[in-house]
Amino acid sequence: MDVELQINNSIAPEARFVTWSPSPCRIRVTNPSGANTPTVSVKITGVSAANGGAVRFRSGPTGAFASTLTLTVPTSGATVPFFTAGTFGQPSTSNGDVKIEARVGNTLVGSVGLMVRIRKNASKLTNAERDRFIAAFAKLNNQGLGRYSDFNNMHKVPNLSQAHAAPGFLPWHRAYLLDLERELQALDPSVALPYWRFDQPAPNVFTRDFLGESDANGTVKFRNGNPLEFWKTDSTPGISRTPDFPVSQAPPNPMKEAQTLALGTQFRTFRSMEGDPHGLAHTSFGGFIHDPPTAAKDPLFFLLHCNVDRLWAKWQRQNGRFDPAATSSFDDRPGSRPGHRLNDTMWPWNGITSATDPTRPPTAPGGSLATSLCVGAPGLQPRVRDCIDYLGTVNAGSNMGFGYDDVQI
């Protein structure tokens, strides 16, 4: 007998990625040889490699998860649904480092490898995780000729009003990060965006093996063989970055995490974190990342913003702020600029441009938001509201397919 296990309701290898959120799965008998009854009892179990991820199961969309699950599966080939999720605190370090095994009695009848793909602290990545990330990032840049140029152009004048100094700052950057992350995953599906936790020392990040070491002139140096040594943006090679703090320490000025999470229980007050710690993290450096129009020329930008998004995610969990319809979850002001109201679609993914309207940019680089075989949200043209319930806490269909190593569902 043989059974097929579908992750995220798909047999595609690109769909075999889960987070802390429940992923819909299916099981079916593909070869009933040896079965003498119309149904069989199949037990599924997660089997982890050393230092690998771990998964849990449940039979329906609600209820408790368990390490094993027994399902009654028709021998006719009809599918039976179940759900799997990563076990919090046990993310994967490589693709396929956890398997789901299916057994009838003691006989193995099917298995599938998958990955608990989670955004992690950049300073704690394994060397292999680090190297896969920078290789994919450099490939996306392709010495200035690749898709990364769109992400650089999204964050320039005159486009900055679409994403800054208004309520949509956090939702817009959440979509921006996800779009880039999915492009990286198209190159290497094992990659997730890491975050630079700027209120803690991160000496492993500012090295020649990772994001580079700044010399006295602010020129970032890489070891020979680091793919980022060929970085180029706007036809200019290299990265300019001058830390205003010893990189063995945390920058002193940005607000600490505990202070950020204490900015209030309403989004209207919490979003002040755009200035501090976000803004002060940027201005802890000279060079590209100091100023918004040039910040995205430095790969560090995305690790900085991944931490900003993580802080929002942590605040959301702490205060239960996942319902887009609740005024506590978003500061929805009728007078806000386009793209900053709850039901607005967001530029550039909506493709809306204008040569005369000052509230609209003249171009929309990049097209629609990259898709995923794992989840459908937030859609090709995400609205502000689509980026709030990112775990699918209120509506399972809102799950955006990412999670953080220290933020539980």
N, C-alpha and C positions, 0 to 999 in steps of 0.2 A: 504494500500500500504506500501511496505517496500523497502528501498534502502540500498545498501552496499557501504561503503566508504573504499577505499583501500589507505593506506599510503605507500609511496615509492613503489607503484604498488603491494602491498602485503596485504593479510588479516592477516598475522602473527602478533601476539602482539609484537614480537621482532623487527618489522619494524616500529613501531609507534613512531619514534623519528625524530625530525627535528632540524635544526640549522638555521642560518641566510640565508643560501643558499636555493634556490628553490628545493623542493622535488616533484618529479612527483607522482601524485595521480590519482585515477579513481573513478568514481561513476557509479553504475548500479542499475536498478530496479530488485529486486529479487522476489517480489510479486506484480503483477500489479492489485491486487484486487481493484475495484472501479474506475479504469482508463477507460475512454471512448474514448480516443484519442490515436494515435500512439506515441505521445510524451507527456511529462509533463514538466512543468517549476518548477525546484527545486532550492530553495535558500539555500546556505550554509553560515554558520556564525560560528565564533569562540566564545566560551563561556568559560571564565576564572574563576577559583576558586579564592578565596581571596589569594593574593600574588602569584598567579599562573602565568604560561606563557601566551603569547598571540600570535595568528597567523594571517596571512594575506593570500589573495588568488589572483590568476589571472588565466585566462583561457588557456593561451599559454606559451611557453618557454620564451617569451619576453613581455615587457610592464609593466605598473604600477600595483602595488599591491593595493588591497582594503580590507576593513574589512568584506565585504560580496561579494558574487558572485552568480549570477543566471545563471543556465545552463539548456539547453534543453536536456532532457534525454529520449531516446527511452524506451517504455514500453516492448520492445521485450527482454530486458536483455542485450543488447549491452552496452559496457562501453563507458563512455565519459571522456576524460582526463581533468585534471586541475592541478594547482601547488599551493603548500602552502609553507610558510616559517615563521620562528619565527619573531616576531616584535622586532626589535633591542631595547635593553633596558628593555625588559620584558621576561627574561628567566624563565623557570620553576624552582621550588624548589623540586618537587616530581613528580613521574611518574603519568600521567593521570590528571594533574591539569589544563589542558585545553582540551576542547572537540570541535569537529566539529559537529554541528547539521545541519541536512538537513530537510527542511520543504517544503511541497506543500501547498500553502496558509498559513493557521495558524496551519496546522497539522504537528506534528513531525513525520517524516517517517524513520529517521535513525540518528544514532550518533556514534561517536567513540572517545575514549579518547586517548590523545597522550601527548608527553613531548617535550618541547623546551630545548633540552639537550646541555648545553653550558659549556665550561671550565671557571671557575670563580676564583677570587682572594681568596686564601685559608683563608686569615684573615677575610673574610666577609661571609663565609659559615654559613648557619644556623646550629644549633647543630645537626639536623637530617641529613643534607647533610654531615657534617663532620663524623658522626658516621657510615653512610652507606659506606662512602669511606674507613675509616680505617678498617671496618669489612671485606670488600671485599679484601683489600690489605692483611690483616692478613690471610684470607682464601687462597689467592693465594700463600702465603708463606707456610702455613700449617706447622709451626714450623720447617722449613727447608726441608720439604719433598715434597713441592708442585712445581707447574710450575714456581714459581718465580726464582728458582735456574737457569733456563735457562737465564733469563734476567741479573742476577748477572754474569753469566759466559760469556755473550756477551761482557761485559765491562772489561775484564781482559787481562793481558799480556798472549799470544802474539797477542791478537786481536785488540789492541788499534789503530793500524795504519789504520784499516778499517774505522775509524770514526773520526780521529783527525789530526790536523796539516796539513790540505789540504782542497780543496774547498768543499768536500762532508760532512764536519762536520755538517752543519745545515740540509741538506736533510737527512742524515743518522739518526740523532737524532730525526727528525720529524717522520720517520718511526718507530723508536724504541719506542717512546712515544705512537704512535698509536697502535702498536702491544700490548704493555702492557695494554693500556686503553681498548682495545677490549677484552682482557682476563678478565679484571675486570668486564666488562659489561656482559660477559657470566655468571658471578656469580651474579651480580646485575645490570640490564640494566639501572637503574636510575643514575649510577655513571658516572661522567666525571672527568678527571684529573684536580685538582686545581693547580694553580701556586703560588709560593712564590715570590712576588714582592720584590726583595732584595734591592731596593733603597728606600723602605718605611718601617717604623716600622711594625712588624707583631707579636705583643705579643700573639695573640690568637693561633699562630701556635706552639710556643715552650712551650707548657703546658702539664701537665700530662694527660689532656683529649684528646690531639691531637697527635703531633709527639714527645712528651716527653720533660722532663726537665732534663738538665744535672746537675749532682752533681759535687763536687769539683774534683773528679777523672775523670770526663768526661763520666761517666756511665749514660746512659739515663734512667730516671725513669718514669713510667706510673702509673696512678691511677689503683686501683684494678678494674678489669672489662674492661679496655681498651684492645681490642684484640691484640694490638701490644706488650703487655707485654710478650708474648710468642714468640717474633721474634727470628729467628735463621737463620744464613747463614754460609755456609761452616762448618757445624757441631758446630758452636760457638753460644751460646745464647747471645742475647742482642745487643745493639748498642753503639758504642763509638763516642761521639761528644762533642767537647769543643768549644763553641763560643768564639771568640776573641773580642766580643763586647757585650754590654748589650742588652739582647734580647728584651727589651722594646724599643730599637732603631733600626735603620737600620745599617748594617755594613758600616763603613765609606769609605772603599777603592774602591768598585766597582763603575764604571761609572754610573751616573744617566741616567734615561730613555731618557731625552731630548738630552743629549750628545751622547748616543748610536744611536739615530735616526738621528743624524747629522753627522754620520761617512761617509757620501757621498751618492751620488745617484746611484753608481755602486756597484754591489755585490762584486766586487774585493776588494773594500775598506771596505765595510760594514762587510765582514766576519772577519775582524780583531777583532771583538767583541768576538771571541773565547778566546782571551787573557783577555781582559777587556771589558765588565764586567764579562763574564762567568768564566774565570779562577780565578779572584779575589773574586768572590762569593764563589767558592769552598774553597779557601785558607783563608777565613774569619773564618774557623774552624780548630781545630785540630781533630784528629780521622779519622774515615772511609772516610768521604766525602772530606777530604783535598786532597787525592791522587787519580788519575784516576783508578788505578787497584782495589782499595777498595771502591770507591765512591758509587757504586750501592749496597753495603751492607746496606746502610742507606736509608730508604724510602724517606727522604728529597731530595735525589738526583733527583727524578722524578719531584718534585715540583719546584726545582731549574731549571731543564731543560725545564719544561713546560713554565717557564717565559722566558727563552732564546728563545724558539720557538715563544712565544707571541711577543717578541721584533722583531723578524724577520718578523712575520705576520704584525705587525704594520708598519714596514719599507716598506714592500711590498705594502701595501695599500697607504701609504704616497707618494710613488714614482711610483706606477703602475707597479710593477715588478712581474707580474704573468706569462708572456709568456716565456716558457722554451727555445724557439728558439732565444730570444733576448739576446745578450751578456751582457746587463745591468742586467739581471735577475740571471745569474749564471756565475761563473768564470771557463769556460770550457777550460782547458789546455791539449793539446795532451800528454804532458809529465807527467801528474799526475799519481799517483799510481792507480792500478785497484780499482774500486769502487768510484772514485772521478771525473770521467769524465761524461759528461751529459747523454750519452746513456748506461753507465755501469749499470748492475744489481748490487745490493748491498748484501754483506755478512751480516748476515748468511742466509738470506732468499733465496739466490740463491743456497745454498748448496755447493758452490765451496770450496774445501779444497785441501791441498797439504802437503805432508810430506817433500818435498824438495824445493819448491818454496818459498822464503822468503817473497814474497808479498801476500801469501795466508796462512790463519790460518790452523792448522791441524784438527780442528773440526768445526762444524757449529751447535751450540746448538739451539734448539727451532723449527727447521723446517721452513716451509713457514709462511708468515705473516698471522695473524688471519683475518678471513673474517667478513663481516657485511651484514645483510639483508637490511640495509638502502642504502648502496652505493657499487659500484663495485671497485672503486679505493682505493689504488694504485695497486692492484693486489697481487697475491701470491708471486711474486718475483719482487718487485718494483725496477725500475731504478731510478737513481738520478733525471731525468727529471720528473718522476711521482710524486715527492714530492714538486713541485714548485707551481703549480696552485691548491692549496689545497681547495679553495672555488669553483672551477669550473668557474672562472671568464672568462677565455679565451675559455675553452672547458667544457661544463657542465658535461661531463663524467669523468672529472678529480677531481670532488668534493670528498674529503676524509672523509667527514662526521663529521667534528668537527668545532667549532668556539670559539672565545673568547668574554667574556662579554664586552670588551671595544674596539673591532676591528670590525668596520662595514664592510659589503660586498662592 
